[in-house]
Structures are given as structure tokens and as C-alpha cells.
Amino acid sequence: MKNKTLIFTLFISMIAVLSSCNTPSADEFFQRTVLNTNILHDFAQESFTRTLTATMVTHQGLPAGQDQQNQAQQIVEAKIAYIEQTISRIEDMTPPDDDAGAIKGKALALYHYVLPVYKKEYMDIATRCDNKEDPEAIEQLAFALEEKYGEGFENLYLDVLDLGKAYAEKHNLNVKFGN
């Protein structure tokens, strides 16, 4: 009987240790859910379109073979990969408290909102940039994207930041938010 009790106690202890390993500190949680949203700062913004269209410029004087192909697509693919990795990491986290649960939900909603846009619309724009298609047509597509998704993105983004500010203050995290 003593053996069974000991084994049971060890089993419960192992479960507690394993589950606590996935619960980040308040600071780690904040960094992963709120600070990582900085990667999205140029979503549905003219600045991201400029980044993509800048790849259309041919640079004179580069040695043969140095002119990279699909530069704009690589930029979008890098964003997609980072967003997918961040979603996975957030989903795998156990929120350290109730406030964190709300932030987790809002952060996931934000990332899930932008991911399909990067995969479809932004990848289409990037492909057009890499194919050096008409810059005016590309600008029109980008403007339509900004009009369609800009307000929804901003609302979700501000929700995450507002919750993040309150969370940082409550947990005495040394964070400064820009205007």
C-alpha cells in the first residue's frame, strides 16, 4: 500500500512540474503576446507596400548572380513564418493569471486576422513586385488592402495594447509604450 501511495504522489508531482513548465512568468507572457505584435506594426500601411515595391529597383554594379530573385516574396514569407511560429508559441502557453487569458485570446485573434492576408493579398502583391508589374496597379491593390483590413487590424491591435498596458502596470513590468 505504501508503494502505491508513493508512486501516486510521484506521478502527481511530475504532472504538476510538467504543467508548470508551460506557464511563463508575467514578463515572458507579456513579451510573447504583446511585444511580439511589433512585427505587425506596418500591416495595412503604405510603409509595408514601399518595402515590397523597393525590391523592384534594379541595382547597377552588382556582380553577376547577386541580383536576388523573389525578394518581395521572401519578405512576406518571413513575416508569415514568424507569425505562424508566434501563434504556435502563444497557443502552447498557459496564461499565468486571468488577465493573461484575455490577452492571449486577443493576441491570437490579431495574429489569426493578419495571417491569411499575408498569405493571400500580400503574397499576391509581392509576386507582382518580383515580376516587376505595373507599380500603379500594385499601389491600387495595396490601397484596397489597407481600406479593407486597416480598421479591423487597428481595433484588434489597440485591444491587445490596452490590455497589455494594464497588465504591465499590474505586474510592475518595465515597459514604455510609444504614442
mmCIF file of the C-alpha atoms, coordinates in Angstrom:
data_MODEL
# 
_entry.id   MODEL 
# 
loop_
_atom_site.group_PDB 
_atom_site.id 
_atom_site.type_symbol 
_atom_site.label_atom_id 
_atom_site.label_alt_id 
_atom_site.label_comp_id 
_atom_site.label_asym_id 
_atom_site.label_entity_id 
_atom_site.label_seq_id 
_atom_site.pdbx_PDB_ins_code 
_atom_site.Cartn_x 
_atom_site.Cartn_y 
_atom_site.Cartn_z 
_atom_site.occupancy 
_atom_site.B_iso_or_equiv 
_atom_site.pdbx_formal_charge 
_atom_site.auth_seq_id 
_atom_site.auth_comp_id 
_atom_site.auth_asym_id 
_atom_site.auth_atom_id 
_atom_site.pdbx_PDB_model_num 
ATOM 1   C CA . MET A 1 1   ? 0.000   0.000  0.000   1.00 0.00 ? 1   MET A CA 1 
ATOM 2   C CA . LYS A 1 2   ? 2.856   2.364  0.858   1.00 0.00 ? 2   LYS A CA 1 
ATOM 3   C CA . ASN A 1 3   ? 4.392   1.712  -2.565  1.00 0.00 ? 3   ASN A CA 1 
ATOM 4   C CA . LYS A 1 4   ? 1.194   2.646  -4.382  1.00 0.00 ? 4   LYS A CA 1 
ATOM 5   C CA . THR A 1 5   ? 0.862   5.865  -2.391  1.00 0.00 ? 5   THR A CA 1 
ATOM 6   C CA . LEU A 1 6   ? 4.463   6.780  -3.110  1.00 0.00 ? 6   LEU A CA 1 
ATOM 7   C CA . ILE A 1 7   ? 4.065   6.085  -6.839  1.00 0.00 ? 7   ILE A CA 1 
ATOM 8   C CA . PHE A 1 8   ? 0.815   8.043  -6.939  1.00 0.00 ? 8   PHE A CA 1 
ATOM 9   C CA . THR A 1 9   ? 2.438   11.002 -5.153  1.00 0.00 ? 9   THR A CA 1 
ATOM 10  C CA . LEU A 1 10  ? 5.396   10.972 -7.548  1.00 0.00 ? 10  LEU A CA 1 
ATOM 11  C CA . PHE A 1 11  ? 3.040   10.792 -10.517 1.00 0.00 ? 11  PHE A CA 1 
ATOM 12  C CA . ILE A 1 12  ? 1.012   13.784 -9.306  1.00 0.00 ? 12  ILE A CA 1 
ATOM 13  C CA . SER A 1 13  ? 4.219   15.711 -8.598  1.00 0.00 ? 13  SER A CA 1 
ATOM 14  C CA . MET A 1 14  ? 5.512   15.046 -12.111 1.00 0.00 ? 14  MET A CA 1 
ATOM 15  C CA . ILE A 1 15  ? 2.255   16.275 -13.632 1.00 0.00 ? 15  ILE A CA 1 
ATOM 16  C CA . ALA A 1 16  ? 2.423   19.447 -11.548 1.00 0.00 ? 16  ALA A CA 1 
ATOM 17  C CA . VAL A 1 17  ? 6.031   20.073 -12.572 1.00 0.00 ? 17  VAL A CA 1 
ATOM 18  C CA . LEU A 1 18  ? 5.330   19.455 -16.258 1.00 0.00 ? 18  LEU A CA 1 
ATOM 19  C CA . SER A 1 19  ? 2.282   21.699 -16.318 1.00 0.00 ? 19  SER A CA 1 
ATOM 20  C CA . SER A 1 20  ? 4.111   24.494 -14.534 1.00 0.00 ? 20  SER A CA 1 
ATOM 21  C CA . CYS A 1 21  ? 6.899   24.343 -17.125 1.00 0.00 ? 21  CYS A CA 1 
ATOM 22  C CA . ASN A 1 22  ? 4.465   25.690 -19.704 1.00 0.00 ? 22  ASN A CA 1 
ATOM 23  C CA . THR A 1 23  ? 3.317   28.572 -17.501 1.00 0.00 ? 23  THR A CA 1 
ATOM 24  C CA . PRO A 1 24  ? 5.534   31.565 -18.248 1.00 0.00 ? 24  PRO A CA 1 
ATOM 25  C CA . SER A 1 25  ? 6.289   34.404 -15.892 1.00 0.00 ? 25  SER A CA 1 
ATOM 26  C CA . ALA A 1 26  ? 4.246   37.577 -16.319 1.00 0.00 ? 26  ALA A CA 1 
ATOM 27  C CA . ASP A 1 27  ? 7.176   39.189 -18.143 1.00 0.00 ? 27  ASP A CA 1 
ATOM 28  C CA . GLU A 1 28  ? 7.684   36.250 -20.520 1.00 0.00 ? 28  GLU A CA 1 
ATOM 29  C CA . PHE A 1 29  ? 3.973   36.117 -21.216 1.00 0.00 ? 29  PHE A CA 1 
ATOM 30  C CA . PHE A 1 30  ? 3.859   39.856 -21.925 1.00 0.00 ? 30  PHE A CA 1 
ATOM 31  C CA . GLN A 1 31  ? 6.831   39.675 -24.279 1.00 0.00 ? 31  GLN A CA 1 
ATOM 32  C CA . ARG A 1 32  ? 5.404   36.804 -26.283 1.00 0.00 ? 32  ARG A CA 1 
ATOM 33  C CA . THR A 1 33  ? 1.841   38.111 -26.583 1.00 0.00 ? 33  THR A CA 1 
ATOM 34  C CA . VAL A 1 34  ? 2.078   41.897 -26.536 1.00 0.00 ? 34  VAL A CA 1 
ATOM 35  C CA . LEU A 1 35  ? 5.620   42.881 -27.520 1.00 0.00 ? 35  LEU A CA 1 
ATOM 36  C CA . ASN A 1 36  ? 5.728   40.425 -30.421 1.00 0.00 ? 36  ASN A CA 1 
ATOM 37  C CA . THR A 1 37  ? 2.910   42.390 -32.061 1.00 0.00 ? 37  THR A CA 1 
ATOM 38  C CA . ASN A 1 38  ? 5.579   44.917 -33.099 1.00 0.00 ? 38  ASN A CA 1 
ATOM 39  C CA . ILE A 1 39  ? 6.247   42.692 -36.120 1.00 0.00 ? 39  ILE A CA 1 
ATOM 40  C CA . LEU A 1 40  ? 2.801   43.734 -37.356 1.00 0.00 ? 40  LEU A CA 1 
ATOM 41  C CA . HIS A 1 41  ? 3.299   47.496 -36.988 1.00 0.00 ? 41  HIS A CA 1 
ATOM 42  C CA . ASP A 1 42  ? 3.250   48.055 -40.760 1.00 0.00 ? 42  ASP A CA 1 
ATOM 43  C CA . PHE A 1 43  ? 0.272   45.832 -41.566 1.00 0.00 ? 43  PHE A CA 1 
ATOM 44  C CA . ALA A 1 44  ? -2.205  47.574 -43.907 1.00 0.00 ? 44  ALA A CA 1 
ATOM 45  C CA . GLN A 1 45  ? 0.185   50.515 -44.067 1.00 0.00 ? 45  GLN A CA 1 
ATOM 46  C CA . GLU A 1 46  ? 1.800   52.252 -47.005 1.00 0.00 ? 46  GLU A CA 1 
ATOM 47  C CA . SER A 1 47  ? 5.210   51.632 -45.453 1.00 0.00 ? 47  SER A CA 1 
ATOM 48  C CA . PHE A 1 48  ? 4.989   47.850 -45.954 1.00 0.00 ? 48  PHE A CA 1 
ATOM 49  C CA . THR A 1 49  ? 3.969   48.347 -49.574 1.00 0.00 ? 49  THR A CA 1 
ATOM 50  C CA . ARG A 1 50  ? 7.004   50.618 -50.034 1.00 0.00 ? 50  ARG A CA 1 
ATOM 51  C CA . THR A 1 51  ? 9.196   47.882 -48.589 1.00 0.00 ? 51  THR A CA 1 
ATOM 52  C CA . LEU A 1 52  ? 7.848   45.429 -51.160 1.00 0.00 ? 52  LEU A CA 1 
ATOM 53  C CA . THR A 1 53  ? 7.974   47.808 -54.123 1.00 0.00 ? 53  THR A CA 1 
ATOM 54  C CA . ALA A 1 54  ? 11.538  48.833 -53.229 1.00 0.00 ? 54  ALA A CA 1 
ATOM 55  C CA . THR A 1 55  ? 12.599  45.343 -54.306 1.00 0.00 ? 55  THR A CA 1 
ATOM 56  C CA . MET A 1 56  ? 11.594  46.236 -57.879 1.00 0.00 ? 56  MET A CA 1 
ATOM 57  C CA . VAL A 1 57  ? 14.587  48.547 -58.206 1.00 0.00 ? 57  VAL A CA 1 
ATOM 58  C CA . THR A 1 58  ? 17.494  47.009 -60.079 1.00 0.00 ? 58  THR A CA 1 
ATOM 59  C CA . HIS A 1 59  ? 20.839  47.790 -58.567 1.00 0.00 ? 59  HIS A CA 1 
ATOM 60  C CA . GLN A 1 60  ? 23.548  48.622 -61.056 1.00 0.00 ? 60  GLN A CA 1 
ATOM 61  C CA . GLY A 1 61  ? 27.057  47.382 -60.448 1.00 0.00 ? 61  GLY A CA 1 
ATOM 62  C CA . LEU A 1 62  ? 26.186  44.137 -58.664 1.00 0.00 ? 62  LEU A CA 1 
ATOM 63  C CA . PRO A 1 63  ? 28.342  41.192 -59.730 1.00 0.00 ? 63  PRO A CA 1 
ATOM 64  C CA . ALA A 1 64  ? 26.564  38.586 -61.850 1.00 0.00 ? 64  ALA A CA 1 
ATOM 65  C CA . GLY A 1 65  ? 24.345  36.253 -59.821 1.00 0.00 ? 65  GLY A CA 1 
ATOM 66  C CA . GLN A 1 66  ? 23.974  38.734 -56.955 1.00 0.00 ? 66  GLN A CA 1 
ATOM 67  C CA . ASP A 1 67  ? 20.635  40.052 -58.157 1.00 0.00 ? 67  ASP A CA 1 
ATOM 68  C CA . GLN A 1 68  ? 18.281  38.139 -55.859 1.00 0.00 ? 68  GLN A CA 1 
ATOM 69  C CA . GLN A 1 69  ? 15.068  36.744 -57.238 1.00 0.00 ? 69  GLN A CA 1 
ATOM 70  C CA . ASN A 1 70  ? 11.756  36.870 -55.387 1.00 0.00 ? 70  ASN A CA 1 
ATOM 71  C CA . GLN A 1 71  ? 12.926  39.385 -52.800 1.00 0.00 ? 71  GLN A CA 1 
ATOM 72  C CA . ALA A 1 72  ? 9.447   40.706 -52.083 1.00 0.00 ? 72  ALA A CA 1 
ATOM 73  C CA . GLN A 1 73  ? 8.060   37.192 -51.701 1.00 0.00 ? 73  GLN A CA 1 
ATOM 74  C CA . GLN A 1 74  ? 10.876  36.352 -49.283 1.00 0.00 ? 74  GLN A CA 1 
ATOM 75  C CA . ILE A 1 75  ? 9.926   39.350 -47.142 1.00 0.00 ? 75  ILE A CA 1 
ATOM 76  C CA . VAL A 1 76  ? 6.307   38.207 -46.963 1.00 0.00 ? 76  VAL A CA 1 
ATOM 77  C CA . GLU A 1 77  ? 7.317   34.576 -46.377 1.00 0.00 ? 77  GLU A CA 1 
ATOM 78  C CA . ALA A 1 78  ? 9.500   35.666 -43.438 1.00 0.00 ? 78  ALA A CA 1 
ATOM 79  C CA . LYS A 1 79  ? 6.554   37.541 -41.891 1.00 0.00 ? 79  LYS A CA 1 
ATOM 80  C CA . ILE A 1 80  ? 4.287   34.529 -42.390 1.00 0.00 ? 80  ILE A CA 1 
ATOM 81  C CA . ALA A 1 81  ? 6.799   32.172 -40.781 1.00 0.00 ? 81  ALA A CA 1 
ATOM 82  C CA . TYR A 1 82  ? 7.270   34.472 -37.789 1.00 0.00 ? 82  TYR A CA 1 
ATOM 83  C CA . ILE A 1 83  ? 3.509   34.899 -37.322 1.00 0.00 ? 83  ILE A CA 1 
ATOM 84  C CA . GLU A 1 84  ? 2.880   31.141 -37.526 1.00 0.00 ? 84  GLU A CA 1 
ATOM 85  C CA . GLN A 1 85  ? 5.650   30.487 -35.013 1.00 0.00 ? 85  GLN A CA 1 
ATOM 86  C CA . THR A 1 86  ? 4.263   33.144 -32.675 1.00 0.00 ? 86  THR A CA 1 
ATOM 87  C CA . ILE A 1 87  ? 0.730   31.724 -32.921 1.00 0.00 ? 87  ILE A CA 1 
ATOM 88  C CA . SER A 1 88  ? 2.053   28.284 -32.044 1.00 0.00 ? 88  SER A CA 1 
ATOM 89  C CA . ARG A 1 89  ? 4.002   29.599 -29.059 1.00 0.00 ? 89  ARG A CA 1 
ATOM 90  C CA . ILE A 1 90  ? 1.047   31.587 -27.740 1.00 0.00 ? 90  ILE A CA 1 
ATOM 91  C CA . GLU A 1 91  ? -1.328  28.642 -28.152 1.00 0.00 ? 91  GLU A CA 1 
ATOM 92  C CA . ASP A 1 92  ? 1.097   26.407 -26.239 1.00 0.00 ? 92  ASP A CA 1 
ATOM 93  C CA . MET A 1 93  ? 1.322   28.792 -23.271 1.00 0.00 ? 93  MET A CA 1 
ATOM 94  C CA . THR A 1 94  ? -0.736  28.514 -20.135 1.00 0.00 ? 94  THR A CA 1 
ATOM 95  C CA . PRO A 1 95  ? -1.664  32.042 -19.049 1.00 0.00 ? 95  PRO A CA 1 
ATOM 96  C CA . PRO A 1 96  ? -0.153  32.844 -15.630 1.00 0.00 ? 96  PRO A CA 1 
ATOM 97  C CA . ASP A 1 97  ? -3.389  34.520 -14.443 1.00 0.00 ? 97  ASP A CA 1 
ATOM 98  C CA . ASP A 1 98  ? -6.915  35.526 -15.513 1.00 0.00 ? 98  ASP A CA 1 
ATOM 99  C CA . ASP A 1 99  ? -5.828  38.834 -17.058 1.00 0.00 ? 99  ASP A CA 1 
ATOM 100 C CA . ALA A 1 100 ? -3.325  36.967 -19.190 1.00 0.00 ? 100 ALA A CA 1 
ATOM 101 C CA . GLY A 1 101 ? -6.087  34.720 -20.524 1.00 0.00 ? 101 GLY A CA 1 
ATOM 102 C CA . ALA A 1 102 ? -7.848  37.740 -22.025 1.00 0.00 ? 102 ALA A CA 1 
ATOM 103 C CA . ILE A 1 103 ? -4.599  38.969 -23.589 1.00 0.00 ? 103 ILE A CA 1 
ATOM 104 C CA . LYS A 1 104 ? -3.893  35.527 -25.021 1.00 0.00 ? 104 LYS A CA 1 
ATOM 105 C CA . GLY A 1 105 ? -7.312  35.471 -26.689 1.00 0.00 ? 105 GLY A CA 1 
ATOM 106 C CA . LYS A 1 106 ? -6.957  38.969 -28.155 1.00 0.00 ? 106 LYS A CA 1 
ATOM 107 C CA . ALA A 1 107 ? -3.391  38.359 -29.342 1.00 0.00 ? 107 ALA A CA 1 
ATOM 108 C CA . LEU A 1 108 ? -4.419  35.144 -31.094 1.00 0.00 ? 108 LEU A CA 1 
ATOM 109 C CA . ALA A 1 109 ? -7.372  36.939 -32.699 1.00 0.00 ? 109 ALA A CA 1 
ATOM 110 C CA . LEU A 1 110 ? -4.976  39.605 -34.003 1.00 0.00 ? 110 LEU A CA 1 
ATOM 111 C CA . TYR A 1 111 ? -2.482  37.110 -35.448 1.00 0.00 ? 111 TYR A CA 1 
ATOM 112 C CA . HIS A 1 112 ? -5.245  34.997 -36.985 1.00 0.00 ? 112 HIS A CA 1 
ATOM 113 C CA . TYR A 1 113 ? -6.690  38.151 -38.555 1.00 0.00 ? 113 TYR A CA 1 
ATOM 114 C CA . VAL A 1 114 ? -3.483  39.131 -40.357 1.00 0.00 ? 114 VAL A CA 1 
ATOM 115 C CA . LEU A 1 115 ? -2.107  35.709 -41.291 1.00 0.00 ? 115 LEU A CA 1 
ATOM 116 C CA . PRO A 1 116 ? -4.482  34.952 -44.198 1.00 0.00 ? 116 PRO A CA 1 
ATOM 117 C CA . VAL A 1 117 ? -3.960  38.477 -45.557 1.00 0.00 ? 117 VAL A CA 1 
ATOM 118 C CA . TYR A 1 118 ? -0.192  37.976 -45.648 1.00 0.00 ? 118 TYR A CA 1 
ATOM 119 C CA . LYS A 1 119 ? -0.642  34.566 -47.262 1.00 0.00 ? 119 LYS A CA 1 
ATOM 120 C CA . LYS A 1 120 ? -3.014  35.762 -49.970 1.00 0.00 ? 120 LYS A CA 1 
ATOM 121 C CA . GLU A 1 121 ? -3.139  39.511 -50.629 1.00 0.00 ? 121 GLU A CA 1 
ATOM 122 C CA . TYR A 1 122 ? 0.366   40.465 -49.569 1.00 0.00 ? 122 TYR A CA 1 
ATOM 123 C CA . MET A 1 123 ? 1.848   37.434 -51.324 1.00 0.00 ? 123 MET A CA 1 
ATOM 124 C CA . ASP A 1 124 ? -0.004  38.488 -54.493 1.00 0.00 ? 124 ASP A CA 1 
ATOM 125 C CA . ILE A 1 125 ? 1.431   42.000 -54.209 1.00 0.00 ? 125 ILE A CA 1 
ATOM 126 C CA . ALA A 1 126 ? 4.912   40.564 -53.568 1.00 0.00 ? 126 ALA A CA 1 
ATOM 127 C CA . THR A 1 127 ? 4.678   38.300 -56.609 1.00 0.00 ? 127 THR A CA 1 
ATOM 128 C CA . ARG A 1 128 ? 3.676   41.272 -58.745 1.00 0.00 ? 128 ARG A CA 1 
ATOM 129 C CA . CYS A 1 129 ? 6.625   43.245 -57.376 1.00 0.00 ? 129 CYS A CA 1 
ATOM 130 C CA . ASP A 1 130 ? 9.019   40.396 -58.123 1.00 0.00 ? 130 ASP A CA 1 
ATOM 131 C CA . ASN A 1 131 ? 7.597   40.164 -61.643 1.00 0.00 ? 131 ASN A CA 1 
ATOM 132 C CA . LYS A 1 132 ? 8.109   43.935 -61.947 1.00 0.00 ? 132 LYS A CA 1 
ATOM 133 C CA . GLU A 1 133 ? 4.493   44.532 -62.919 1.00 0.00 ? 133 GLU A CA 1 
ATOM 134 C CA . ASP A 1 134 ? 2.887   47.961 -63.197 1.00 0.00 ? 134 ASP A CA 1 
ATOM 135 C CA . PRO A 1 135 ? 3.645   49.941 -60.000 1.00 0.00 ? 135 PRO A CA 1 
ATOM 136 C CA . GLU A 1 136 ? 0.320   51.806 -60.214 1.00 0.00 ? 136 GLU A CA 1 
ATOM 137 C CA . ALA A 1 137 ? -1.632  48.538 -60.296 1.00 0.00 ? 137 ALA A CA 1 
ATOM 138 C CA . ILE A 1 138 ? 0.360   47.324 -57.294 1.00 0.00 ? 138 ILE A CA 1 
ATOM 139 C CA . GLU A 1 139 ? -0.377  50.562 -55.436 1.00 0.00 ? 139 GLU A CA 1 
ATOM 140 C CA . GLN A 1 140 ? -4.099  50.140 -56.164 1.00 0.00 ? 140 GLN A CA 1 
ATOM 141 C CA . LEU A 1 141 ? -4.063  46.607 -54.749 1.00 0.00 ? 141 LEU A CA 1 
ATOM 142 C CA . ALA A 1 142 ? -2.224  47.814 -51.664 1.00 0.00 ? 142 ALA A CA 1 
ATOM 143 C CA . PHE A 1 143 ? -4.664  50.680 -51.169 1.00 0.00 ? 143 PHE A CA 1 
ATOM 144 C CA . ALA A 1 144 ? -7.621  48.271 -51.449 1.00 0.00 ? 144 ALA A CA 1 
ATOM 145 C CA . LEU A 1 145 ? -5.946  46.029 -48.834 1.00 0.00 ? 145 LEU A CA 1 
ATOM 146 C CA . GLU A 1 146 ? -5.462  48.988 -46.490 1.00 0.00 ? 146 GLU A CA 1 
ATOM 147 C CA . GLU A 1 147 ? -9.091  50.033 -46.910 1.00 0.00 ? 147 GLU A CA 1 
ATOM 148 C CA . LYS A 1 148 ? -10.417 46.508 -46.373 1.00 0.00 ? 148 LYS A CA 1 
ATOM 149 C CA . TYR A 1 149 ? -8.305  45.432 -43.391 1.00 0.00 ? 149 TYR A CA 1 
ATOM 150 C CA . GLY A 1 150 ? -6.860  48.591 -41.825 1.00 0.00 ? 150 GLY A CA 1 
ATOM 151 C CA . GLU A 1 151 ? -9.649  49.458 -39.399 1.00 0.00 ? 151 GLU A CA 1 
ATOM 152 C CA . GLY A 1 152 ? -10.195 45.867 -38.243 1.00 0.00 ? 152 GLY A CA 1 
ATOM 153 C CA . PHE A 1 153 ? -6.484  45.458 -37.658 1.00 0.00 ? 153 PHE A CA 1 
ATOM 154 C CA . GLU A 1 154 ? -6.204  48.702 -35.743 1.00 0.00 ? 154 GLU A CA 1 
ATOM 155 C CA . ASN A 1 155 ? -9.094  47.771 -33.458 1.00 0.00 ? 155 ASN A CA 1 
ATOM 156 C CA . LEU A 1 156 ? -7.593  44.378 -32.630 1.00 0.00 ? 156 LEU A CA 1 
ATOM 157 C CA . TYR A 1 157 ? -4.100  45.818 -32.243 1.00 0.00 ? 157 TYR A CA 1 
ATOM 158 C CA . LEU A 1 158 ? -5.289  48.539 -29.871 1.00 0.00 ? 158 LEU A CA 1 
ATOM 159 C CA . ASP A 1 159 ? -7.239  45.972 -27.836 1.00 0.00 ? 159 ASP A CA 1 
ATOM 160 C CA . VAL A 1 160 ? -4.045  43.963 -27.327 1.00 0.00 ? 160 VAL A CA 1 
ATOM 161 C CA . LEU A 1 161 ? -2.047  47.092 -26.440 1.00 0.00 ? 161 LEU A CA 1 
ATOM 162 C CA . ASP A 1 162 ? -4.679  48.376 -23.998 1.00 0.00 ? 162 ASP A CA 1 
ATOM 163 C CA . LEU A 1 163 ? -4.824  45.039 -22.201 1.00 0.00 ? 163 LEU A CA 1 
ATOM 164 C CA . GLY A 1 164 ? -1.032  44.862 -22.335 1.00 0.00 ? 164 GLY A CA 1 
ATOM 165 C CA . LYS A 1 165 ? -0.617  48.286 -20.747 1.00 0.00 ? 165 LYS A CA 1 
ATOM 166 C CA . ALA A 1 166 ? -2.892  47.365 -17.857 1.00 0.00 ? 166 ALA A CA 1 
ATOM 167 C CA . TYR A 1 167 ? -1.144  44.011 -17.465 1.00 0.00 ? 167 TYR A CA 1 
ATOM 168 C CA . ALA A 1 168 ? 2.315   45.594 -17.468 1.00 0.00 ? 168 ALA A CA 1 
ATOM 169 C CA . GLU A 1 169 ? 1.251   48.129 -14.864 1.00 0.00 ? 169 GLU A CA 1 
ATOM 170 C CA . LYS A 1 170 ? -0.377  45.492 -12.639 1.00 0.00 ? 170 LYS A CA 1 
ATOM 171 C CA . HIS A 1 171 ? 2.729   43.289 -12.756 1.00 0.00 ? 171 HIS A CA 1 
ATOM 172 C CA . ASN A 1 172 ? 5.222   46.163 -12.491 1.00 0.00 ? 172 ASN A CA 1 
ATOM 173 C CA . LEU A 1 173 ? 6.831   45.375 -15.846 1.00 0.00 ? 173 LEU A CA 1 
ATOM 174 C CA . ASN A 1 174 ? 9.318   47.983 -17.012 1.00 0.00 ? 174 ASN A CA 1 
ATOM 175 C CA . VAL A 1 175 ? 7.686   48.806 -20.357 1.00 0.00 ? 175 VAL A CA 1 
ATOM 176 C CA . LYS A 1 176 ? 7.246   52.088 -22.168 1.00 0.00 ? 176 LYS A CA 1 
ATOM 177 C CA . PHE A 1 177 ? 4.592   52.402 -24.844 1.00 0.00 ? 177 PHE A CA 1 
ATOM 178 C CA . GLY A 1 178 ? 5.091   54.872 -27.680 1.00 0.00 ? 178 GLY A CA 1 
ATOM 179 C CA . ASN A 1 179 ? 2.300   57.057 -28.923 1.00 0.00 ? 179 ASN A CA 1 
# 
